[in-house]
Amino acid sequence: MAFFTQDYLDFFQELSKNNHKDWFDINRKRYEKSVKKPFNAFVTHMIELIQIEDSTVQVEAKHCLFRINRDIRFSKDKTPYKVQMSAAISRNGRKEMGIPGLYFHLGNNGVGVFGGCYNPEKAMLADIRYYIADNQAEFKKVISNKAFKNKWGELEGAKNKIIHKDLKEPAAEQPLIMNKQFYYAAQIPKPNILDDDLDTQILAYFKASKSVRVFLTKAIGAWV
């Protein structure tokens, strides 16, 4: 079923040209009706679908939703609002982006999907690195998984120039050990947010991430 109307897209199209509080206040009721309410319903629906694939994901939509307000404290761009809605569905929702799950955003620029361990904490990062070092054959297999590569391509992330001496030798064999992030990202080709099957389009990416997602989850000791 379709969760969104044309006004969802129109709202963000207009907001991108009127990104200030006065315009938003005038259109706040419209935002609540055409954007916030249907997006919340869509996230709830996506949680239910993801729970079929991963029963450890026991969160509510409110734990996964990001605010439309931008954090402009340290940004040169002082426009107050995002031009998309976004959510992170995982065991801990948006509060812990280091735990593998599914992040997606929906706006006029289409649908972006992301997963993996984004900015894991220091101890979590060490666990991932040592787990990869100790399981290099399995790691190589999961990142080469056909479904993963077809949908996501490869693991991404910024790298450290210096690494603990215990990891130098395995990192020479597997350079991804140098990563300080382990995430994957994709833009769904020509998505239509108004499509009846938007949910299954997004879910297909989550399913394709299983090999890597399970490996990273085991690496941080959160696998049940």
Residue pairs with C-beta under 8 A, 6 or more apart in sequence:
1 196
2 194
2 195
2 196
2 198
3 38
3 39
3 41
3 42
3 45
3 198
3 199
4 38
4 39
4 42
4 106
4 193
4 194
4 198
5 34
5 38
5 194
6 194
7 30
7 34
8 34
8 35
8 38
8 39
8 106
8 193
8 194
9 108
9 193
9 194
11 27
11 30
11 31
11 34
11 35
12 35
12 83
12 84
12 107
12 108
13 108
14 23
14 27
15 23
15 24
15 27
15 81
15 83
16 83
16 108
19 79
19 80
19 81
19 83
20 79
20 80
21 80
24 31
24 80
24 81
31 68
35 68
35 85
36 68
36 85
39 65
39 85
39 87
39 106
40 61
40 65
42 106
42 198
42 199
43 61
43 64
43 65
43 87
43 89
44 60
44 61
45 199
46 87
46 89
46 102
46 104
46 199
46 202
46 203
47 57
47 59
47 60
47 61
47 64
47 89
49 199
49 203
50 57
50 89
50 101
50 102
50 203
50 206
51 57
51 58
53 203
53 206
53 207
53 210
56 91
56 224
57 89
57 90
57 91
57 101
58 91
59 89
59 90
59 91
59 92
59 93
61 87
63 92
63 93
63 94
63 95
64 87
64 88
64 89
64 90
64 93
64 94
65 85
65 86
65 87
65 94
66 82
66 85
66 86
66 87
66 88
66 94
68 81
68 82
68 85
69 80
69 81
69 82
70 77
70 79
70 80
70 81
70 82
72 78
72 79
72 80
82 107
83 107
83 108
83 109
84 105
84 106
84 107
84 108
84 109
85 105
85 106
85 107
86 103
86 104
86 105
86 106
87 94
87 103
87 104
87 105
88 94
88 97
88 101
88 102
88 103
89 101
89 102
89 103
90 96
90 97
90 99
90 100
90 101
90 102
91 99
91 101
91 222
92 99
97 103
97 117
97 118
97 119
98 117
98 118
98 119
98 120
98 121
98 124
98 220
99 117
99 217
99 220
99 222
100 115
100 116
100 117
100 209
100 212
100 213
100 216
100 217
101 115
101 213
102 113
102 114
102 115
102 202
102 205
102 206
102 209
103 113
103 114
103 115
103 118
104 111
104 112
104 113
104 114
104 202
105 111
105 112
106 193
110 187
110 188
110 190
110 191
110 193
111 187
111 188
111 191
111 193
111 198
111 201
111 202
112 185
112 186
112 187
112 188
113 185
113 186
113 187
113 188
113 202
113 205
113 206
114 183
114 184
114 185
114 186
115 152
115 183
115 184
115 185
115 205
115 206
115 209
115 212
115 213
116 155
116 157
116 181
116 182
116 183
116 184
116 209
116 212
116 213
116 216
117 124
117 128
117 181
117 182
117 183
117 216
117 220
118 181
118 183
119 180
119 181
120 128
120 180
120 181
120 182
120 220
124 220
125 180
126 164
127 219
127 220
127 221
128 182
128 216
128 219
128 220
129 163
129 164
129 167
129 177
130 166
130 167
131 218
131 219
132 139
132 170
132 174
132 176
132 177
132 219
133 167
133 170
133 171
133 174
133 177
135 215
136 170
136 173
136 174
138 215
139 174
139 176
139 215
140 174
141 211
142 148
142 211
142 212
142 214
142 215
143 149
143 154
143 155
143 176
143 211
143 212
145 211
145 212
147 207
147 208
147 210
147 211
148 184
148 208
148 209
148 210
148 211
148 212
150 208
151 186
151 204
151 205
151 208
151 209
152 184
152 185
152 186
152 205
152 208
152 209
152 212
153 184
153 186
154 184
155 176
155 179
155 182
155 183
155 184
155 212
156 181
156 183
156 184
156 185
157 176
157 179
157 180
157 181
157 182
157 183
158 179
158 180
158 181
159 175
159 178
159 179
159 180
160 178
160 179
160 180
161 178
163 171
163 177
163 178
167 177
170 177
171 177
171 178
176 182
182 216
184 209
184 212
186 205
188 201
188 202
188 205
191 198
191 201
192 198
195 201
214 223
217 223
